[in-house]
């Protein structure tokens, strides 16, 4: 299993954004949408072996963890609007558990999230100062942790590094979060299918 945990800083857990203005009305929920589609979608299918988690830390309903399972998700399309609608639906429903096929919400903060995810796979921090991803071996079950367009706070980084077995970098420049996810998939796909 491959998993990604995206830690957000401005995206609201309330689902009160419009699909016409996800960057503005959603506090950059457009980044969340792009990361979910990068993590799960292939050209003509879905990565069944991948799960993406999104930790929302802002809004009345925060902290809230959104989980999207590639093996179960339905109706996820590559366009931002339809993916945004799925996310909004999950956030608005509130509560805990299944909101639509393959999409779950949980009331968890960063510490609780990492504690549970560490039982599922090896936690790996994606950081610019980490080891070159091309030189690192990964176990079969791995959880990559990354931030949205803002860096992790000192407190967040301290919590993540407590659980992370290693930190890896995809290159010398700061990249968009969804691009980092695509690069990680590419590195692991090349190893798996070569």
Residue pairs with C-beta under 8 A, 6 or more apart in sequence:
1 49
1 50
1 51
1 120
1 121
1 140
1 141
1 142
2 47
2 49
2 50
2 51
2 142
2 144
2 184
2 185
2 188
3 50
3 51
3 52
3 53
3 117
3 120
3 121
3 141
3 142
3 143
3 144
4 35
4 39
4 50
4 51
4 52
4 53
4 143
4 144
4 145
4 146
4 181
4 184
5 52
5 53
5 54
5 55
5 113
5 114
5 117
5 143
5 144
5 145
5 146
6 31
6 32
6 35
6 52
6 53
6 54
6 55
6 146
6 147
6 148
6 177
7 55
7 57
7 110
7 145
7 146
7 147
7 148
7 152
7 156
7 160
8 28
8 31
8 32
8 54
8 55
8 56
8 57
8 58
8 148
9 57
9 58
9 147
9 148
9 150
9 153
10 27
10 28
10 58
10 148
10 150
11 26
11 27
11 28
11 29
11 31
11 32
11 54
11 56
11 58
11 148
12 26
12 27
12 29
12 56
12 58
12 59
12 62
12 91
13 56
13 57
13 58
13 59
13 60
13 61
13 62
13 63
13 64
13 91
14 59
14 60
14 61
14 91
14 92
15 61
15 87
15 88
15 89
15 90
15 91
15 92
16 25
16 59
16 92
17 25
17 26
17 27
17 29
17 84
17 88
18 25
18 26
19 81
19 84
19 85
19 88
22 28
22 29
22 30
22 33
22 80
22 84
23 29
23 30
26 84
27 58
28 148
28 149
29 84
29 87
30 80
30 84
31 148
31 149
31 176
31 177
31 178
32 54
32 66
32 87
32 148
33 80
33 83
33 84
33 87
34 80
34 176
34 177
34 178
35 52
35 54
35 148
35 177
35 178
35 181
36 52
36 54
36 68
36 76
36 83
36 87
37 76
37 78
37 80
37 83
37 178
38 178
38 179
38 181
38 182
38 185
39 47
39 50
39 52
39 68
39 70
39 181
39 185
40 46
40 47
40 50
40 52
40 68
40 70
40 73
40 76
41 47
41 76
41 78
46 70
46 73
46 76
47 70
47 185
48 70
48 71
49 70
49 71
50 70
50 185
51 67
51 68
51 69
51 70
52 67
52 68
53 65
53 66
53 67
53 68
53 113
53 117
54 65
54 66
54 68
55 63
55 64
55 65
55 66
55 108
55 109
55 110
55 113
56 62
56 63
56 64
56 65
56 66
56 91
57 63
57 109
57 110
61 91
61 94
63 107
63 108
63 109
63 110
64 91
64 105
64 106
64 107
64 108
65 105
65 106
65 107
65 108
65 113
66 87
66 90
66 91
66 103
66 104
66 105
67 103
67 104
67 105
67 106
68 76
68 102
68 103
68 104
69 102
69 103
69 104
70 102
71 102
72 101
72 102
73 101
73 102
73 103
74 100
74 101
74 102
75 82
75 86
75 100
75 101
76 82
76 83
76 86
76 102
77 83
86 100
86 103
89 99
89 100
90 99
90 100
90 103
90 104
90 105
91 105
93 99
93 105
94 105
95 105
96 104
96 105
96 106
96 107
97 104
97 105
97 106
98 104
99 105
108 116
110 156
110 159
110 160
111 159
114 123
114 145
114 159
114 160
114 162
114 163
115 163
117 123
117 143
117 163
118 143
118 163
120 141
120 143
121 139
121 141
121 142
121 143
122 138
122 139
122 141
122 142
122 143
122 165
123 143
123 145
123 160
123 163
123 164
123 165
124 138
124 142
124 143
124 144
124 145
124 164
124 165
124 166
124 167
124 168
125 144
125 145
125 146
125 157
125 160
125 161
125 164
125 166
125 167
125 168
126 144
126 145
126 146
126 167
126 168
126 169
126 170
126 180
126 184
127 167
127 168
127 169
128 169
128 172
128 174
129 167
129 169
130 166
130 167
130 168
130 169
131 166
131 167
131 168
131 169
132 168
132 169
133 168
133 169
133 170
133 183
133 184
133 187
134 187
136 166
136 168
138 188
144 181
144 184
145 160
145 164
146 177
146 180
146 181
147 156
147 177
148 177
149 176
149 177
152 160
161 167
170 180
170 183
170 184
170 187
171 183
175 183
